[in-house]
Amino acid sequence: MATPMSLNICSLPSDPLLHVLSYLNYDDLCRCRCTCKRLKELAGEDELWKRQSSIWWLSTSCSSSTWRRHFKEQFKNLGRYIKSYGVLYRTWARLEAFLAEHCPRLLTSIKAGATERELDEIEVKIRYPLPNDVRCSYRMHNGQKLVGPGLMGCMSISNHMRSEYLLDLQTASDCFQEYSGMYGCLPLTLCIHTGCSQFMALSEREGYLRGQVFYPSQAADT
């Protein structure tokens, strides 16, 4: 009687294994590479990392010698934002496309993104960490110049004008609130016609949830 052949990873064909690996996340692929020589080789296949780069970094072209290296370089630069990067990138891209068609002047007022070092320095200055998705958004665009229409809305209300600008990091940190009722609140916008701002709570000291965005007058009414 023939002895049954034992089944293990090494005896399976590559194609079905690669198909299974294609369903894994980037961190699971990295774990697979640590299990055995066979999986280390298969989990390093470039097509798998092309897919991961497309999912997480929305990459359509490879900026390095391999897709795996491309993914690693992107992760080194933006890894802490990997869960929010795709959503925010698409949102900014849609907004830019809309402004390019309907309001080019406003588009030119949007500033380039901040660096990690600048974000770190702002956190040291205000003594609070920024939410990760907020940091990610500032990496893409660091507010806007206070010229022309405001990004957050420009309209005539009754007998006055309202134009709300998205503040850059430096301006926002200069106006960081540390008085009773507003401790730990960072301004995000400014209407130069009314002086009103939207704030984001970086502390729960005043009863806000961390990351909550609000107008002080509206918060007081609720």
N, C-alpha and C positions, 0 to 999 in steps of 0.2 A: 504493500500500500504506500502510495506517494505521500511524502511529508508536506503539509500545507506550507506555502510560501508566506513568510511573515511580511506584513505590509508596513512600510514606513515612508516618511517624507522623501527620502532619497530614491525610493523606487517608483514614485509617481512621475508622470510626464510633466514637462514644463508648462505646456499650454493651460491645462486646467488649474494648475497652481497659480499661474499669473492671473488667470481670470478671478480666482478667489482673492488674490492680493489687491486686485483693482478696486475692490469694495472697501478696502481699509483706509483709515485716516493716516495722515502723515506721521503722527506719533506712533501708531500701531506698526507702520512699515519700519520705523526705526527700531522698535522692539523686536520685530521679526529678524532684523539683520543681526541681532545679538544672540539668536538661538542656536543656529548651526551654519555651517559653511554653505550648504545648499540654499537656504533661505536668505543668507546674506547676499548671495549672488543674485537671486531672483528679485529680492526686494529692492535691489539697486538698479533694476531695469529702467532705462530712460523714459519709456512710455508711461510708466507709473508716476514718475515725478513730473512729467509734462502735464498729466491730469491734475496732480496736486497743485502745481503752479497755476493752472487755469482756474481751479476752484478757489484757492485762497488769495492769490495775487492778481487774478484776472489777466494773467500773462498770455499774450498771443504770439510772442516771439521770445527766443532764448538769448539772454545777454551774456551767457558764459559758454564754456566748452561743452557742458552737458546740462540737461534739465535738472538733474539732482543738484549740481553745483549752483545753478541759477536759483533753485528753491532755497538752498542754504544761505546764499548771499542776501536774498530778500528777507529771509527769516532773521539774519543777523541785524539787519537794518530796521525791520518793522515787526519782528516776532511778537513783541508784547501786545501788538494790536491785531493779531491775526483773526480774532473772532469778530471784530467790528470793521476791519479794513474794507472788505468787499462791499458791504452795505453803504458805508460812507463814501467810498470811491465812486460808486454808481450814482449816488445822490448828487455829489458835486458835479459829476460829468453831465447829468441831466440838466442841472441848473445852469452850468456853463453853456450848454448847447442852446437852451432857451434864451439866455441873455444875449448870446452871439447873434441870434436871429431877431430878437425884439428890442434889446436895449444894450447895444455894444458899449455905450458910454459907461454904464454901470459895471459891465464886465471888466473894463480896464481899471476900475477902482479896487478890485479884489487883489489883495496882496499874495505874494508867494508864501509857501509854507514855512513854518518855523522849524528850527533844528531841535534835536533831542537835547542838546546843551542849553539852548534857550529855554526850553520847557522846564528842564531841571532847575535852572537859575530862578525862574518865576516861582516854582514851588518852594524853593528856599526862601525867597523874598516874602511870600505870603504865609509861609509856615503851614500850608495845607497841601496834600496831594490832590491833583486834578483827577477826575474820573478818566479811566483809560480811553473811552470813546471820545471824550472831549479833547484829550491829548492827540488822538489820532486825527481828528478833524483839523486841529491847529497845524499838524504836520502837513496837511494838504493845502490849507489856506489860513493865513494868519490875519484874519479880519479884513478890513477895507480902509482905504484912504477916506478921510472926511471931506470928500468933494463930490459934487453931483448928487444924484438921488441915493437914498439909503437902501441897502439890500433887504432889510427886514420890513419894508413897506414905505411908500411915499404917497400921501393923499392929502386932500383938502378936507378939513373937518370944521363945519360951521364957518367961523371967520378966521381960522388959523391953519397953518400948514403943519403937517406931521411927516417927518422923514427919519426913519430909525436905522442907524448904522450898526454894523457888526464890528465890535471893537477888537483891536489887535491886543496881543498879550501884554505888551508894555503899558498901554493905556489902561487896560482892565486892571492890571496889578497896581497901578498908581492910584486907582479909585477903589481899591479893596476896602471893604467896610469892617470896622472894628469897634463900633459903638453899640450901645444897648438896643436890642431889637433887630440888629443886622449883623451880629458877630459872625464872621466866617462866610460872608456873602460876597461873591465876585460878580461885578457887572459884566454882562455879555453884550449888551446893546446900549445905544444912546440916541435919543431924539434931541437934536440940537435946538429944535423949535420949542419943545415943552420941557426939556430937562429930564424927562422920564427915562428910566432904564429897566431892562429886564435883568434880573439877578439869578445867579445859581448858588444854592446853598452847598457849601463844602463842609459844613458842620451841622449836627442836629441840635446844637445848643439852643437855638431859638424856636425849636419845634418843627422845623422843616425836615424833610427827608434829604439825605445826602444826594446831591445831583438834581434836586427839584429846581425847576425854573419858574420864576414868578415875577409879577409886578408888585412892588411893596404895597401900593394902594389897594390892589385887588386882594392881596393876602390879608390885609387888615380888615376887609369887609366880610371875609368868609368865616 
